[in-house]
Amino acid sequence: MKVKVEYLSHSGYVVETDKIIMIFDYVNGILPSKYLKSQKQCCFFITHHHSDHFSESVFAYKKTIVMSDDIKLDAFFNVFKVRPGDMLVCDQISVKVFGSTDEGVSFLVSDGDVNIFHAGDLNNWHWKDESTQDEVDAAEKAFLKIVDQIAEFPIDVAMFPVDDRMGSAFDLGARQFIDKCKPSHLFPMHFQSFESLLPLQIYMHNFKHLRYYLPVRENHLFEVEVTS
């Protein structure tokens, strides 16, 4: 089946399946009105309170919102606060909530046919060029503990941070996530430049089961084929 994935900006993505529209961590860039006007179920997902992932403006759209409980706002009609370990069923979707190695949560969302993972700020934030070995080891252990939990579930489309501010081996977390979770389609996010995405693309050639996508502009729209 066809799944549309649109890169908005930074960590913001829209994923549209035959049944639902999922809008993740939308803050900046243009959110096309076609998603808000669609007759399909439309849900916003907010992984944590950082200003590059969360804006109160999303409440104005009056859509269902699933947000991390580190956001200091009360839940109200159609707004659900979640924490790691939670499971939520909302109309046509089910949501599994996992932890993060920074703030908030990560999401695995299913419409019954397609499984979508958005990592938020879950990553192996190792900072090897400026951290002690003990700090690097602790960061990796915390990251892999969460990834092992996620790996128990199939993932069709994943969005994961690839942040070259970490210096050498900046895409290590993405590689480890790919090795363990084996998503079918991977979209990078939280990157600093489009050029920084190329090293991971070379690594991706080792995986015949996986397609890697390079968004080269805001509102870059992709259509991917997901096999059930």
C-alpha positions as CSV (number, residue, x, y, z in Angstrom):
1,M,0.0,0.0,0.0
2,K,1.1,3.6,-0.6
3,V,2.0,5.8,2.4
4,K,2.8,9.5,2.0
5,V,5.5,11.0,4.1
6,E,6.1,14.8,4.1
7,Y,9.1,16.4,5.7
8,L,8.1,19.7,7.3
9,S,11.1,21.0,9.1
10,H,13.6,19.8,11.8
11,S,11.8,16.9,13.4
12,G,8.4,17.7,12.0
13,Y,6.8,15.1,9.7
14,V,3.4,14.2,8.3
15,V,2.6,10.6,7.6
16,E,-0.6,9.8,5.7
17,T,-2.0,6.3,5.3
18,D,-5.2,5.1,3.7
19,K,-6.9,5.6,7.1
20,I,-5.2,8.3,9.1
21,I,-3.0,11.4,9.1
22,M,-0.3,11.7,11.8
23,I,1.5,15.0,12.4
24,F,4.7,14.6,14.5
25,D,6.5,17.4,16.3
26,Y,5.3,20.2,14.1
27,V,6.7,23.6,15.1
28,N,8.2,25.4,12.0
29,G,7.6,25.3,8.3
30,I,4.4,25.1,6.4
31,L,1.7,22.6,7.4
32,P,-0.4,22.1,4.2
33,S,-4.0,22.7,4.9
34,K,-5.0,19.6,2.9
35,Y,-4.2,17.5,6.0
36,L,-6.4,19.6,8.3
37,K,-9.3,19.6,5.8
38,S,-9.1,15.9,5.1
39,Q,-12.0,13.6,6.1
40,K,-9.5,11.1,7.6
41,Q,-8.7,11.0,11.3
42,C,-6.0,13.5,12.0
43,C,-3.8,13.3,15.1
44,F,-0.9,15.5,16.3
45,F,1.9,13.8,18.3
46,I,4.3,15.8,20.5
47,T,7.3,14.0,21.9
48,H,8.5,16.5,24.5
49,H,8.4,20.1,25.6
50,H,11.6,21.5,23.9
51,S,10.7,24.5,21.7
52,D,12.0,22.8,18.5
53,H,9.4,20.0,19.0
54,F,6.4,21.6,20.7
55,S,4.4,24.7,20.0
56,E,1.1,25.6,21.6
57,S,-0.2,26.7,18.2
58,V,-1.1,23.1,17.4
59,F,-4.1,23.3,19.9
60,A,-5.7,25.9,17.6
61,Y,-6.3,23.1,15.0
62,K,-8.8,21.4,17.3
63,K,-7.5,17.9,16.4
64,T,-6.7,14.9,18.6
65,I,-3.3,15.5,20.3
66,V,-1.1,12.9,22.0
67,M,1.7,14.6,24.0
68,S,4.4,13.7,26.5
69,D,3.5,14.3,30.1
70,D,6.6,16.5,30.5
71,I,4.6,19.3,28.8
72,K,3.3,21.4,31.7
73,L,-0.3,21.7,30.4
74,D,-3.4,20.0,31.6
75,A,-5.0,17.4,29.3
76,F,-8.5,18.4,28.1
77,F,-10.9,17.2,25.4
78,N,-9.1,15.2,22.7
79,V,-5.7,15.9,24.3
80,F,-4.0,12.9,25.9
81,K,-0.9,13.0,28.0
82,V,1.3,9.9,28.0
83,R,4.5,8.6,29.5
84,P,6.9,5.7,28.6
85,G,5.1,2.3,28.9
86,D,1.6,3.7,28.1
87,M,-0.6,2.3,25.4
88,L,-3.5,4.2,23.9
89,V,-6.2,3.3,21.5
90,C,-7.9,6.3,19.8
91,D,-10.4,5.7,17.1
92,Q,-8.5,3.9,14.3
93,I,-5.0,4.0,15.8
94,S,-3.1,2.3,18.6
95,V,-0.1,4.1,20.2
96,K,2.7,2.5,22.1
97,V,4.8,4.9,24.1
98,F,8.5,4.4,24.6
99,G,11.2,6.3,26.5
100,S,13.8,8.8,25.3
101,T,17.4,9.5,26.2
102,D,16.7,13.2,26.3
103,E,13.3,14.5,27.3
104,G,9.8,13.1,26.8
105,V,8.9,10.0,24.8
106,S,9.0,8.3,21.4
107,F,6.0,6.9,19.6
108,L,5.1,3.7,17.7
109,V,1.7,4.3,16.0
110,S,-0.3,1.7,14.1
111,D,-3.5,2.0,12.0
112,G,-3.8,-1.8,11.9
113,D,-1.9,-2.0,8.6
114,V,1.1,0.3,8.9
115,N,3.4,0.8,11.8
116,I,5.0,4.2,12.2
117,F,7.8,5.1,14.6
118,H,8.9,8.7,15.5
119,A,11.9,8.8,17.8
120,G,11.6,12.4,19.1
121,D,14.9,13.0,20.8
122,L,15.7,9.3,21.4
123,N,19.2,8.8,20.2
124,N,22.6,7.6,21.3
125,W,23.7,11.1,22.4
126,H,27.3,10.0,23.0
127,W,29.3,13.2,22.2
128,K,32.4,11.1,21.9
129,D,34.7,13.9,21.0
130,E,34.1,15.7,24.3
131,S,32.9,13.1,26.9
132,T,34.7,10.6,29.1
133,Q,34.5,6.9,28.1
134,D,32.3,6.3,31.1
135,E,29.8,8.9,29.9
136,V,29.9,7.5,26.4
137,D,29.2,4.0,27.7
138,A,26.4,5.1,30.0
139,A,24.7,7.0,27.2
140,E,24.9,4.0,24.9
141,K,23.6,1.6,27.6
142,A,20.6,3.8,28.2
143,F,19.9,4.1,24.5
144,L,20.2,0.4,23.7
145,K,17.9,-0.5,26.6
146,I,15.0,1.5,25.0
147,V,15.9,0.3,21.5
148,D,15.7,-3.3,22.6
149,Q,12.1,-2.7,23.8
150,I,11.2,-1.1,20.5
151,A,12.8,-3.9,18.5
152,E,10.0,-6.3,19.7
153,F,7.6,-4.7,17.3
154,P,7.6,-4.4,13.5
155,I,8.3,-1.0,12.0
156,D,7.4,0.0,8.5
157,V,8.3,3.7,8.5
158,A,10.7,5.3,11.0
159,M,11.9,8.9,11.6
160,F,15.1,9.1,13.5
161,P,17.6,11.9,14.5
162,V,20.8,12.2,12.6
163,D,22.5,15.2,14.2
164,D,26.0,16.0,13.1
165,R,26.7,18.4,16.0
166,M,27.9,15.2,17.8
167,G,31.0,15.1,15.7
168,S,32.5,11.8,14.7
169,A,30.2,8.8,14.5
170,F,27.2,11.2,14.7
171,D,25.0,8.7,13.0
172,L,25.9,5.9,15.4
173,G,22.5,5.9,17.1
174,A,20.7,5.6,13.7
175,R,22.9,2.7,12.7
176,Q,22.2,0.9,16.0
177,F,18.5,1.5,15.6
178,I,18.6,0.1,12.1
179,D,20.5,-2.9,13.1
180,K,18.2,-3.8,16.0
181,C,14.8,-2.6,14.8
182,K,15.0,-3.3,11.1
183,P,12.6,-0.7,9.8
184,S,11.6,-0.9,6.1
185,H,11.8,2.8,5.4
186,L,14.0,5.4,7.3
187,F,13.6,9.2,7.3
188,P,16.3,11.3,9.0
189,M,15.4,14.3,11.2
190,H,17.0,16.8,13.6
191,F,19.8,17.2,11.1
192,Q,21.8,20.5,10.7
193,S,22.3,20.3,7.0
194,F,21.1,18.3,4.1
195,E,24.7,17.4,3.2
196,S,25.2,15.7,6.6
197,L,22.7,13.0,5.6
198,L,24.9,11.5,2.9
199,P,27.3,9.4,5.1
200,L,24.3,7.4,6.4
201,Q,23.1,6.8,2.9
202,I,26.4,5.0,2.1
203,Y,25.9,2.8,5.1
204,M,22.4,2.0,4.0
205,H,23.7,0.2,1.0
206,N,24.4,-2.8,3.3
207,F,20.7,-3.3,3.9
208,K,18.6,-4.7,1.1
209,H,15.4,-4.6,3.2
210,L,15.7,-0.9,4.0
211,R,15.1,2.3,2.0
212,Y,16.6,5.5,3.2
213,Y,15.2,8.9,2.1
214,L,16.9,12.3,1.8
215,P,14.7,15.3,2.3
216,V,16.4,18.1,0.5
217,R,13.9,20.9,1.3
218,E,11.0,21.7,3.6
219,N,7.7,20.1,2.4
220,H,9.6,17.4,0.5
221,L,6.9,14.8,-0.1
222,F,7.7,11.1,-0.5
223,E,5.5,8.2,-1.5
224,V,6.6,4.9,-0.1
225,E,5.3,1.4,-0.8
226,V,4.6,-0.6,2.4
227,T,4.1,-4.3,2.1
228,S,1.9,-5.9,4.8
